[in-house]
């Protein structure tokens, strides 16, 4: 009887350990695959890419074909700046397309960053067009 109880407890421990290992393994494999950009990297890349697209849309009056070589060179500059390859970016887009719950906060962060850049540019433009006078009024 004592031997049966010992075997039962030992089997229970073994099953518990196997379940724990299986759980940890499944959590790890469900994570972001190697070569996929993490959220901060995606935010950095997308923020610059969207600003680039916006700039060239205005410059070319939405005729991208006329500026295609310049746009591609500018994208290459962004990739080089962030030490990324086109393959990494493509793999990341595919991954986040399959995980919209992970992509939505990235897009929210990108939008907030772009709004911040626009606000900073607007303030800078206003301050340069309305210089402060060199004199002071004394009352």
Secondary structure, 3 states (H helix, E strand, C coil): CHHHHHHHHHHHHHHHHHHHHHHHHHHHHCCCCCCCCCHHHHHHHHHHHHHHHHHHHHHCCCCHHHHHHHHHHHHHHHHHHCCCCHHHHHHHHHHHHHCHHHHHHHHHHHHHHHHHHHHHHHHHHHHHHCCCCCCCCCC
